[in-house]
């Protein structure tokens, strides 16, 4: 095949995108469809799995046409919002209920009950995760109890995270990759299959779960677009962004600034020990080698700016927040705790509520917008300390995602964390990581380092400045908010 292309499906929280890459990393086409967010009650977040599939198929079809036909496409890779659970009927291929999104907090009490019963230690040691509603297993258990169609599906019930759902619709295979499986609370980090003791603890039937496969490698093929196209990569979005930032060696760290903010540090092939406030996860598996990562997950980042825009009407666009932040010399005493979905790492306070303090008649929407951006840096200061305490200190930070395009925020992170912050020319590294993995999985590049060297564009670095007094003042206000949460 001359000039083969890689087609990536990036199924995120707020949108679905399909992107065409060449083997040199050049982008040959892009399609995006927004996803409807459903909020049926406080702390509840759902997606329509049928909409996810319809939008995905539409974007893929557009990119096949842009490529000049399926024969130009050598492989497909899928990257996805993690932890979100889809339930469907294997015999009909139709969803049985709305998908429960990773941000959803409905199982907080169930997680607390399991922790109170003494199961936290087992879960932490076995999975690297915590008993938190963020993860998939308690969402599955809730569906089995509260969704009649799920409870009655019996032998035809299929559970999966979003890449599993999309792979099934594309190929008919019920599979998940090890990076996504490691986010469910049902996989021993060192294992290759679902853990029987964990399945029993959460009451999830093994027969409903997908087969676990490597992150890069042939999974199946789709024949929906004329000619068969192999599916050669499945990967969770944060792991994918880590690959897309070329964090392929132990110690290399990336920060994705999207709906949430997620830091992953590659720790190599050794299974991570439980670390206070942090998560252990599978980074990926390719060529028979598995790498792990330590992760810090901030639940609310870009979604806070979206709330300022859509919920409060304080800004017209996310991009406007940079202009507003620059328009004032400081936050005017305004401080914000972004606990709209509780607090993630390193605090793990699922019941925490958002708060804004320091308001006065002198406060403007510019001060509130600046304070909202500052919350990202404040949480990163605390995460950096947690990683250092776990023996995985950051030496620099490679940022990506939609919010990374904000120069003011990139510089503020460098100043507050005290490290160089590097941003690639293309901040959408999640899709690029899946393209790299799919190219390796299809044998189009021999290994990940070779693929990354060929497919990743240049970067810009923001050097830290000395803002000692301002940093001290801001962190004092931040600690005060945390203590009250």
Order of alpha helices (4+ residues) and beta strands (2+ residues): beta-beta-beta-beta-alpha-beta-beta-beta-alpha-alpha-alpha-alpha-beta-alpha-beta-alpha-alpha-beta-beta-beta-alpha-beta-beta-beta-beta-alpha-alpha-beta-beta-alpha-beta-alpha-beta-alpha-alpha-beta-alpha
